[in-house]
Amino acid sequence: MNAYLKLLKTHPKALSYGFSHSFFSSFGQTFFIAFYVGYIQDSLNISNTKFGSLYAIATLVGSFTLSHMGEWLDKTSAKTFSLFVLIGLICAATLIGLSTNLWILTAGLLLIRLFGQGLCSLVGSTTMAKLFKKNRGKALAISGLGHPIGEMLLPSFAALLLGYFTWRQTWFINAGIIFVVFGSLILFFGQNLRGEIELPSASTKLNRFQLIFDKRFFLLIPTSIMNAFVLTGVFFHQSFILEQNGWSLKLMASAFIAFGVSRFIFSLVSGDLIDRISSFKLIKFYLIPLLLGVLSLLVIKHPVGAFIYLFLCGISVGFSSNLFANIWSEIYGVEKLGAVRGLHGTFGVVSTAVSPPLLGYMIDQGASLQSFVFTLVVFIIVSYSLLFLHPHVKK
């Protein structure tokens, strides 16, 4: 912990800059949007499958711009890129608040997913990976704490607002918060960013298509996106899980604190381990808590089960947040890291577009919770098997 405090004391502006982006990416994450799904479906009269499909389309369209945006991030200043992301987030939240038909809703979802989950996360973690080398793992861990803190605070914040305002009004409030708070943080922390100065270590000459067919890249993709695939599907259809296990929405909002706490703790743990142990050794174990968390949905029906399930899932997410930003830096260097992480992000976002309609279709066809869980378990095991074919992991 002393090492973390020393790093934070030495580079407060840079780490705060990364943290703010991690936190405000929460507005575009499925765990936050999921609290509005039921209200939106009732208001616009749409089914699980239809809403899941709209969400998938919006997410997919946005995902295909990520690799191009990553290249732009490599060429422009972090502050300029952040201001662009800020404008996109404000427009997205405003559009969702204005949604009176499916066209406006789809546009709003597209922008909130692209600028929130996609670009806000991309600029924060990529900038940290470029600014730090010796303490890269710790820097990624500190800046990434915005994710678990967002997961701890924002569900209760959304539930509170929805108790006093309509779902449309709350999105206008969200837009105002993004403008005032996030905008101020960008202007203050984004000026003259400094970290551990480093030169690119092993700049890749691969273009985007060569990268896709590089086995060092594609063999890691299934494992790297599995958290996003599984948890997006589970969070998006949490109302189904609540109904099957007899849990309340208020209980789930409280249980997200356990998710945030475990992600917070294990983000710090993984950051320290990454700086001392190879990321490729840690990656062999990081999906095990996710697997156990998903299986716990079948085993523990008591309300405490919601906390156990989310705590276990938070462990895997805490590790993955730092692991892959560091792994891409180790393999390809940092000069074109934005482009590499942008392409990786495209696959990640595509995975989050696929799981909601896939699982929504299963639910609409009358699937049981057992079928729901075992489907996710199969995906986890298959992705885990492919990991051990990677040349760096086999060493």
Residue pairs with C-beta under 8 A, 6 or more apart in sequence:
1 268
3 135
3 138
3 272
4 138
4 141
4 142
4 268
4 271
4 272
7 15
7 135
7 138
7 139
7 142
8 15
8 142
11 131
11 132
11 139
11 194
11 195
11 196
13 189
13 192
13 193
13 194
14 127
14 128
14 131
14 132
14 139
14 189
14 193
14 194
14 195
15 128
15 139
15 142
15 143
16 185
16 189
17 78
17 82
17 124
17 127
17 143
17 185
17 186
17 189
17 190
17 193
18 124
18 125
18 127
18 128
18 139
18 140
18 142
18 143
18 144
18 146
19 124
19 142
19 143
19 144
19 145
19 146
20 124
20 146
20 182
20 185
20 186
20 189
21 82
21 85
21 120
21 121
21 123
21 124
21 127
21 143
21 146
22 120
22 121
22 124
22 125
22 143
22 144
22 145
22 146
22 147
22 150
23 146
23 147
23 149
23 150
24 89
24 116
24 120
24 146
24 150
24 178
24 182
25 116
25 117
25 120
25 121
25 124
25 146
25 147
25 150
26 32
26 116
26 146
26 147
26 150
26 151
26 154
27 89
27 93
27 112
27 116
27 154
27 174
27 178
28 89
28 92
28 112
28 113
28 114
28 115
28 116
28 117
28 118
28 120
29 116
29 117
29 150
29 151
30 117
30 231
30 232
30 235
30 236
30 352
30 356
31 151
31 155
31 231
31 235
31 256
31 259
32 150
32 154
32 155
32 158
33 109
33 112
33 236
34 235
34 236
34 238
35 155
35 158
35 159
35 162
35 249
35 253
36 96
36 158
36 162
36 167
36 170
36 171
37 51
37 236
37 239
38 239
39 162
39 167
40 46
40 51
40 99
40 105
40 167
41 47
41 48
41 51
43 167
44 99
44 101
44 102
44 105
46 54
46 102
47 364
48 237
48 240
48 360
48 363
48 364
49 357
49 360
49 361
49 364
51 360
52 236
52 237
52 356
52 357
52 359
52 360
52 361
53 357
53 360
54 102
54 105
54 106
54 109
55 109
55 236
55 353
55 356
55 357
56 353
56 354
56 356
56 357
57 106
57 110
57 353
58 106
58 107
58 109
58 110
58 113
58 353
59 109
59 110
59 113
59 349
59 350
59 352
59 353
60 349
60 350
60 353
61 110
62 110
62 111
62 113
62 114
62 118
62 349
63 114
63 118
63 345
63 346
63 348
63 349
63 350
63 353
64 346
65 114
66 114
66 118
66 119
66 122
66 342
66 343
66 345
66 346
66 349
67 208
67 339
67 342
67 343
67 345
67 346
68 342
69 118
69 119
69 122
69 342
70 122
70 126
70 338
70 339
70 340
70 341
70 342
70 343
70 345
71 336
71 338
71 339
71 342
72 81
72 338
73 81
73 122
73 123
73 126
73 338
73 342
74 335
74 336
74 337
74 338
74 339
78 123
78 127
78 190
78 193
79 186
79 190
79 191
79 193
81 119
81 123
82 123
82 186
82 190
83 186
85 115
85 119
85 120
85 123
86 178
86 179
86 182
86 183
86 186
88 111
88 114
88 115
88 119
89 111
89 112
89 115
89 116
89 120
89 178
89 182
90 175
90 178
90 179
91 111
92 108
92 110
92 111
92 112
92 114
92 115
92 116
93 108
93 112
93 171
93 172
93 174
93 175
93 178
94 108
94 171
94 172
94 175
95 104
95 107
95 108
95 111
96 105
96 108
96 109
96 112
96 168
96 171
97 108
97 168
97 169
97 170
97 171
97 172
97 174
97 175
98 104
98 108
98 168
99 105
99 108
99 168
113 349
113 352
117 349
117 352
118 345
118 349
121 147
121 345
122 338
122 341
122 342
122 345
124 143
124 144
124 146
125 140
125 143
125 144
125 321
125 325
125 341
126 325
126 337
126 338
126 341
127 193
128 136
128 139
128 140
128 143
128 195
128 325
129 136
129 139
129 140
129 325
129 326
129 328
129 329
129 334
129 337
129 341
130 195
130 198
130 334
130 337
131 139
131 193
131 194
131 195
131 196
132 138
132 139
132 140
132 195
132 196
132 198
133 196
133 198
133 201
134 196
134 275
135 196
135 275
136 274
136 275
136 326
136 329
137 270
137 271
137 272
137 273
137 274
137 275
137 322
137 326
138 271
138 272
138 275
139 195
139 271
140 271
140 274
140 321
140 322
140 325
140 326
141 267
141 268
141 270
141 271
141 272
141 321
141 322
142 268
142 271
144 267
144 271
144 321
144 322
145 264
145 267
145 268
147 263
147 267
147 317
147 321
148 259
148 260
148 261
148 262
148 263
148 264
148 267
148 314
148 318
149 260
149 264
150 260
151 256
151 259
151 260
151 263
151 314
152 256
152 257
152 259
152 260
152 261
152 264
153 260
155 252
155 253
155 256
156 253
156 254
156 256
156 257
158 170
158 253
159 249
159 250
159 253
161 170
161 173
162 170
165 173
198 334
200 333
200 334
200 335
201 329
201 333
201 334
202 331
202 332
202 333
203 332
203 333
203 334
203 335
203 336
204 211
204 331
204 332
204 333
204 336
204 340
206 214
206 332
208 339
208 343
211 217
211 340
211 343
212 218
212 343
215 389
215 390
215 391
216 331
216 390
216 391
216 392
217 331
217 340
217 344
219 386
219 387
219 389
219 390
220 324
220 327
220 387
220 390
221 344
221 347
222 382
222 383
222 386
222 387
223 283
223 287
223 383
223 384
223 386
223 387
224 320
224 324
224 344
224 347
224 348
225 347
225 348
225 350
225 351
225 383
226 287
226 290
226 351
226 379
226 380
226 383
226 384
227 287
227 290
227 313
227 316
227 317
227 320
228 348
228 349
228 351
228 352
229 351
229 352
229 354
229 355
229 379
230 290
230 294
230 355
230 376
230 379
230 380
231 290
231 313
231 317
232 351
232 352
232 355
232 356
233 355
233 356
233 358
233 359
233 376
234 241
234 294
234 359
234 376
236 355
236 356
236 359
236 360
237 356
237 359
237 360
237 363
237 372
238 252
239 249
240 363
240 369
240 372
241 247
241 297
241 369
241 372
242 248
242 249
242 251
242 252
244 368
244 369
245 297
245 301
245 305
245 306
245 369
246 301
247 303
247 305
247 306
251 303
251 306
252 306
254 307
255 306
255 307
255 309
255 310
256 310
258 307
258 308
258 310
258 311
258 314
259 310
259 311
259 313
259 314
259 317
260 314
261 311
261 314
262 310
262 311
262 312
262 313
262 314
262 315
262 318
263 314
263 315
263 317
263 318
263 321
264 318
265 318
266 314
266 315
266 318
266 319
267 318
267 319
267 321
267 322
269 318
270 282
270 286
270 318
270 319
270 321
270 322
270 323
271 322
273 282
274 282
274 322
274 323
274 326
279 323
279 326
279 327
279 330
280 327
280 390
280 392
280 393
280 395
282 319
282 323
283 323
283 327
283 387
283 393
284 387
284 388
284 393
286 316
286 319
286 320
286 323
287 316
287 380
287 383
287 384
288 316
289 312
289 313
289 315
289 316
290 312
290 313
290 315
290 316
290 317
290 380
291 377
291 380
291 381
292 312
293 308
293 309
293 310
293 311
293 312
293 313
293 315
293 316
294 309
294 313
294 373
294 376
294 377
294 380
295 373
295 377
296 305
296 308
296 309
296 312
297 305
297 309
297 369
297 373
298 369
298 370
298 373
299 305
300 308
300 309
324 344
325 341
328 337
328 340
328 341
328 344
329 337
331 392
332 340
359 372
359 375
362 371
362 372
362 375
363 372
387 393
388 394
